[in-house]
Amino acid sequence: MELADVTRARRTPGLVVLEGFHAVKHALRFGGELLGTWTADPAALEVLRLRLAPDIALAAQLVAPDELRQVSPRAQVVAVARRPAQPDADTVLAGPGHVVLLEDPRHLGNLGAAVRVAAAAGAAGVMTTGRQDPWHPDALRGSAGLHFALPVHHLRAPRTGARELVALDPAGEPFEPNALPQRMLLAFGTERDGLTDELLALASRRVALPMAAGVSSLNLATAVAATLYALKLAQA
Ligand SMILES: C[S@@+](CC[C@H](N)C(=O)[O-])C[C@H]1O[C@@H](n2cnc3c(N)ncnc32)[C@H](O)[C@@H]1O
């Protein structure tokens, strides 16, 4: 594969474009198969690798800075990976651990940050609905490549399997981690409008994270982080 193929790879369903050191690092660390890796500064990349990820082997082809900027204006390293095979959504829902459901997230950086914290907190998977592809390169950059650490699915419509769906909703009942089940489908709404009535109708309960007076809501990814870590710390 050549650097010129990266543009086509962005539109190829079985491929994933990784931009930046952390995305490439996590893809490699979690078993990603890289088909090509390019940098304009191999020495600087090697310094980063030695400092931040001596556990990974990273070999990048040298390309001219202009060529790299044309395919990715800011990244120091760009790679194309095969999109990893993962268990289907029903298998994830049938398994252990909490699953995060993002209803129509709009901002790819938020989406990626939610995947990142889900991976860090040990969630069983992330599912999204709506217009955005959760494997978009900007979401991968936001997750620092941690899409490779857990199943990330894009669903046409929400599915719950046999799980209890718990809606995170600023207008819900107070969030009490110890009173909640061990394996939930935790639903979070879109940035501006929150959860739809259709999704709220699927929920067995609606819970709210506490906020100081006058604050309307948390940022989506922040709400995912606060929820998963409150559960993790309570259930540890
Ligand atoms: C930016 S908020 C959406 C705000 C929207 N105006 C609302 O009232 O839901 C995005 C999502 O984060 C979650 N969220 C934000 N703050 C929350 C809180 N204090 N308690 C529970 N969920 C919260 C909800 O799932 C919400 O749909």
The ligand as a Gaussian input file, in Angstrom:
#p B3LYP/6-31G(d) Opt

LIG

0 1
 C      -24.903000      17.513000      26.371000
 S      -25.996000      16.355000      27.056000
 C      -27.553000      16.756000      26.295000
 C      -28.228000      17.871000      26.954000
 C      -29.704000      17.900000      26.654000
 N      -30.129000      19.277000      26.597000
 C      -30.466000      17.136000      27.720000
 O      -31.180000      17.776000      28.488000
 O      -30.351000      15.916000      27.789000
 C      -25.631000      14.840000      26.239000
 C      -26.001000      13.630000      27.039000
 O      -25.133000      13.497000      28.154000
 C      -25.834000      12.871000      29.215000
 N      -25.804000      13.776000      30.368000
 C      -25.276000      15.013000      30.436000
 N      -25.386000      15.503000      31.674000
 C      -26.008000      14.556000      32.414000
 C      -26.402000      14.456000      33.772000
 N      -26.197000      15.441000      34.654000
 N      -27.013000      13.324000      34.179000
 C      -27.234000      12.319000      33.331000
 N      -26.878000      12.350000      32.033000
 C      -26.268000      13.450000      31.583000
 C      -27.245000      12.598000      28.746000
 O      -27.334000      11.277000      28.272000
 C      -27.404000      13.599000      27.634000
 O      -28.370000      13.189000      26.712000

